Amino acid sequence: MIEVLYFAWVRERIGIHRERIETGATTVAELVEELSGREDRYAAAFEDRRALRVAIDQELTDFNASLKGAREVAFFPPMTGG
């Protein structure tokens, strides 16, 4: 099982802030493909990966990162200063 967290507009598009899922995905990219295939709301949230950042176990990473041993994956828009 892996905990998937959604923040900001990603959460708004999907409609939930977290879920626990069973997945056969071995990378973040595979997980995104799996989630995008679930429903239109997931497809909309992951439509433009360039507009997303990802963290595995609270460490920023990229979509090619391995999920081996991961307990948590978080998706969020880029942070801006202000």
N, C-alpha and C positions, 0 to 999 in steps of 0.2 A: 504494500500500500504506500501511496505517496500523497502528501498533502499539497494541493495546488491552491495558491492564493492569487487573487485578482485585486488590483488597486485602480483607483481613479476611474477614467472612462472605460477601462477594460471591464471593471466590475459592473459599471452601469450597463454596458452592452450585453454582458452575459446574464446579469440579474442576480448574481450571488457573489459573496466575497471569498468563499473558500469551499473546497470539497476534497474528500478523500477518494482516490480512485485506484483501481487495479489497472496496470498498464503493461504492455509488452514492449513499449518504446525503450530504446537504448540511448537516445539522444533527446535533447530539448526539441530539435526540429521534428523528430518523429512524434513526440508528444503533441506538438502543435498540430501536426497533420491529423492525428487521432482525434483530438478535441474538435478541430475544425469540421470533421466529418460527422460529428454528433448531431448538430442542429444549426440552423441559420444564425442564431445569436452568437454561437462560438465562431462560425465562419466570419461573421462581421467583425468580431473583436480581433481576430488574427489575420485579417485581410492584408494589412500592410505591416510586415514584420519590421520594416525600417523605423516604424513609429513606436516600437516596443523595446523595452529592456527586460532582461531576465536575470534572476538570481537563483542559485541553488544553495540551499542551506545558508541563506543570508549573505552569499558572496556573489558579486556581479560576475556574469559569465556571458557566453554567447550561445547562439542556437545550435552550434555543433558540439556543445559540451555533453559529456557522458552523464547519464543518470545513475550510473552504477553507485550504489550505496547512498543515493540521495534520499532524504526524508521529506524535503520540502522544495517546491519550485514556485517562484513568485513572478508574476507578469505585471508590468507597470509602464507607463509612458516615461520618456526621458525627463529627468529633473532639470529644472531651470533655476537660475539664481534670481535673486530679487531683493 
